[in-house]
Amino acid sequence: MKRWPKILFYVIIVRPIVLVIMGLNVRHRERLLKGAAILVVNHNSPLDTLAVASIVPMADLHRLRPVGARDYFCRNAFCEMLSRNLLGVIPLERRPKRGEDLFGECVEALNNGDLLIIFPEGTRGEPEERVPFKAGVGRLVEKCPAVPMIPIFLRGCGKSLPRGESLFVPFVCDVVVGEPLSFAGDRRAVADQLEAAMDSLEETLPVPTGWDELDSV
């Protein structure tokens, strides 16, 4: 993957949209690591990946690899080219064939020192509502047990651009970066471990006000 087209895309297009038009309140950015890591993020909006990309240091943007559904990011050759070369997406099959190495490209990226963005819910939920994490994240972590997991909780992206909507609403969003977590040796417990971390991060934020009024507009 060519480094500079990707960096320029994030710096010239993504960051102005997220930081100027939308705005972010970021807590504990210093918890992001220099080496390989799995950034585990709750998923409410198409803006989620862009919000995470906006808090990663510029020097590390070339290492950022969002993981997403192949049928969404690779609908045709043009979409796949943009997704891979500008966003750095690693596409996954929603229904992998029997015996297929689903996480092969993810493991290769982590071995190269990249930062993976993972959405364990598997899909975007209703605005600002989290659904249970799927067990597949544990399978990935088990393949790279030395790589830390960093939970990142987002709040507000689902209000700015909910699933299925095309109208962007300027809305200041919260981003809370959690402490790095280690694999405890049981892949079946990873989803529960991460959900507990997300709950703790969410509790550090003040109770939102005015959202009911926004929904009624």
C-alpha positions as CSV (number, residue, x, y, z in Angstrom):
1,M,0.0,0.0,0.0
2,K,1.3,3.4,-0.9
3,R,1.8,5.6,2.2
4,W,1.4,9.2,0.9
5,P,-2.0,9.0,-0.8
6,K,-3.5,7.5,2.3
7,I,-1.9,10.1,4.6
8,L,-3.0,13.0,2.4
9,F,-6.5,11.7,2.2
10,Y,-6.8,11.5,6.0
11,V,-5.1,14.9,6.6
12,I,-6.7,16.9,3.8
13,I,-10.2,15.5,3.7
14,V,-11.0,13.4,6.7
15,R,-9.6,15.6,9.5
16,P,-11.2,18.9,8.4
17,I,-14.6,17.2,8.2
18,V,-14.3,15.6,11.6
19,L,-12.5,18.2,13.6
20,V,-13.9,21.4,12.1
21,I,-17.4,20.5,10.9
22,M,-18.3,18.0,13.5
23,G,-15.8,18.4,16.4
24,L,-14.4,15.9,18.9
25,N,-13.9,15.8,22.7
26,V,-11.0,13.4,23.1
27,R,-10.0,11.9,26.4
28,H,-6.8,9.9,27.1
29,R,-5.3,10.1,23.6
30,E,-1.9,9.3,25.2
31,R,-3.1,5.7,25.7
32,L,-2.6,5.0,21.9
33,L,0.5,2.9,21.4
34,K,3.4,3.2,19.0
35,G,3.5,-0.4,17.9
36,A,0.9,-2.8,16.6
37,A,-2.5,-2.8,18.4
38,I,-6.1,-3.7,17.9
39,L,-8.3,-0.7,18.3
40,V,-11.7,-2.0,19.5
41,V,-14.5,0.5,18.8
42,N,-18.3,0.6,19.3
43,H,-20.2,1.1,16.0
44,N,-23.1,3.6,15.4
45,S,-22.2,5.5,12.2
46,P,-20.2,5.6,9.0
47,L,-18.3,8.4,10.8
48,D,-16.8,6.1,13.4
49,T,-13.8,5.1,11.4
50,L,-13.1,8.8,10.5
51,A,-13.4,9.8,14.1
52,V,-10.8,7.2,15.2
53,A,-8.5,8.2,12.3
54,S,-8.7,11.8,13.5
55,I,-7.1,11.0,16.9
56,V,-4.3,8.9,15.6
57,P,-0.9,10.8,15.3
58,M,-0.2,11.9,11.8
59,A,3.0,9.8,11.8
60,D,1.0,6.7,12.4
61,L,-1.8,7.2,9.8
62,H,-0.1,5.0,7.3
63,R,-0.4,2.1,9.8
64,L,-4.2,2.5,10.2
65,R,-6.2,-0.5,8.9
66,P,-10.0,-0.4,9.4
67,V,-11.5,-3.9,9.2
68,G,-14.9,-4.0,7.4
69,A,-17.4,-6.1,5.4
70,R,-16.2,-7.0,1.9
71,D,-19.7,-6.6,0.5
72,Y,-19.8,-3.0,1.7
73,F,-16.3,-1.7,0.9
74,C,-15.7,-3.8,-2.2
75,R,-19.0,-3.6,-4.0
76,N,-17.1,-3.0,-7.3
77,A,-13.5,-2.6,-8.4
78,F,-13.5,1.2,-8.0
79,C,-14.9,1.0,-4.4
80,E,-12.3,-1.6,-3.5
81,M,-9.5,0.5,-4.9
82,L,-10.5,3.5,-2.9
83,S,-11.1,1.5,0.2
84,R,-7.8,-0.3,0.2
85,N,-5.6,2.6,-1.1
86,L,-7.1,5.6,0.7
87,L,-8.7,4.2,3.9
88,G,-6.5,1.1,4.2
89,V,-9.4,-1.2,4.7
90,I,-9.0,-4.9,5.3
91,P,-12.2,-6.5,3.9
92,L,-13.7,-9.5,5.6
93,E,-16.3,-11.9,4.3
94,R,-19.5,-11.9,6.3
95,R,-20.1,-15.6,5.4
96,P,-16.6,-17.1,4.9
97,K,-16.3,-20.4,3.1
98,R,-15.5,-23.5,5.1
99,G,-11.7,-23.6,5.8
100,E,-11.1,-20.1,4.7
101,D,-8.5,-18.1,6.7
102,L,-10.8,-15.3,7.7
103,F,-8.3,-13.2,9.6
104,G,-5.2,-13.9,7.5
105,E,-4.8,-10.4,6.2
106,C,-5.5,-9.0,9.7
107,V,-2.7,-11.1,11.2
108,E,-0.3,-10.1,8.5
109,A,-1.1,-6.4,9.2
110,L,-0.5,-6.8,12.9
111,N,2.8,-8.6,12.3
112,N,3.8,-5.6,10.2
113,G,3.1,-3.3,13.2
114,D,-0.2,-1.9,11.9
115,L,-3.2,-0.5,13.9
116,L,-6.4,-2.4,13.2
117,I,-9.8,-0.8,13.8
118,I,-12.3,-3.5,14.8
119,F,-16.0,-3.1,15.3
120,P,-17.0,-6.2,17.4
121,E,-20.7,-5.5,17.1
122,G,-20.4,-6.6,13.4
123,T,-22.8,-3.9,12.2
124,R,-23.9,-0.4,13.0
125,G,-26.6,-0.4,15.7
126,E,-29.4,2.1,16.4
127,P,-28.1,5.6,17.2
128,E,-26.1,5.5,20.5
129,E,-27.2,2.0,21.4
130,R,-24.6,-0.8,21.7
131,V,-25.4,-4.4,20.8
132,P,-23.5,-7.4,22.2
133,F,-20.1,-8.0,20.8
134,K,-19.6,-11.0,18.6
135,A,-17.3,-13.8,19.5
136,G,-15.2,-13.5,16.3
137,V,-13.0,-10.8,17.9
138,G,-11.7,-13.4,20.3
139,R,-10.6,-15.6,17.4
140,L,-8.5,-12.7,16.0
141,V,-7.0,-11.9,19.4
142,E,-6.1,-15.6,19.9
143,K,-4.1,-15.5,16.7
144,C,-2.0,-12.5,17.9
145,P,-2.0,-13.0,21.7
146,A,0.9,-10.5,22.3
147,V,-0.8,-7.6,20.5
148,P,-2.7,-5.3,23.0
149,M,-6.3,-4.4,22.6
150,I,-7.2,-0.8,23.1
151,P,-11.0,-0.1,23.7
152,I,-12.2,3.2,22.2
153,F,-15.7,4.4,23.2
154,L,-17.5,6.8,20.8
155,R,-20.6,8.8,21.7
156,G,-22.4,11.2,19.3
157,C,-21.4,9.9,15.9
158,G,-24.7,8.1,15.7
159,K,-26.4,11.5,16.2
160,S,-24.3,13.2,13.5
161,L,-24.9,10.5,10.8
162,P,-27.0,7.5,11.9
163,R,-27.2,4.3,10.0
164,G,-29.3,4.7,6.8
165,E,-29.2,8.5,6.8
166,S,-27.5,10.8,4.3
167,L,-28.1,14.1,6.1
168,F,-25.1,15.1,8.1
169,V,-25.9,16.9,11.4
170,P,-23.0,18.9,13.0
171,F,-22.6,17.4,16.5
172,V,-19.7,17.4,18.9
173,C,-18.8,13.8,19.6
174,D,-16.9,12.2,22.6
175,V,-14.0,9.8,22.2
176,V,-12.6,8.0,25.2
177,V,-9.5,5.8,24.8
178,G,-9.2,3.0,27.3
179,E,-6.1,1.4,28.9
180,P,-4.5,-1.3,26.7
181,L,-5.8,-4.8,27.5
182,S,-4.0,-8.1,27.3
183,F,-5.3,-11.5,26.0
184,A,-6.1,-13.6,29.1
185,G,-5.8,-16.9,27.2
186,D,-9.5,-17.6,26.7
187,R,-10.9,-16.4,23.3
188,R,-14.5,-17.0,24.5
189,A,-14.0,-14.4,27.2
190,V,-12.6,-11.6,25.0
191,A,-16.0,-10.2,24.0
192,D,-17.1,-10.0,27.7
193,Q,-13.7,-8.4,28.6
194,L,-14.1,-5.7,26.0
195,E,-17.7,-5.0,26.7
196,A,-16.9,-4.5,30.4
197,A,-14.1,-2.0,29.3
198,M,-16.6,-0.2,27.1
199,D,-19.1,0.1,30.0
200,S,-16.4,1.6,32.2
201,L,-15.4,4.2,29.5
202,E,-19.0,5.2,28.9
203,E,-19.4,5.8,32.7
204,T,-16.6,8.3,32.6
205,L,-18.7,10.6,30.4
206,P,-21.4,13.0,31.7
207,V,-25.0,12.1,31.1
208,P,-25.9,13.7,27.7
209,T,-28.5,16.4,27.7
210,G,-30.7,17.8,24.9
211,W,-30.6,14.6,22.8
212,D,-34.4,14.2,23.0
213,E,-34.9,17.7,21.6
214,L,-32.4,16.9,18.7
215,D,-34.3,13.7,17.8
216,S,-37.6,15.7,17.6
217,V,-36.2,18.3,15.1
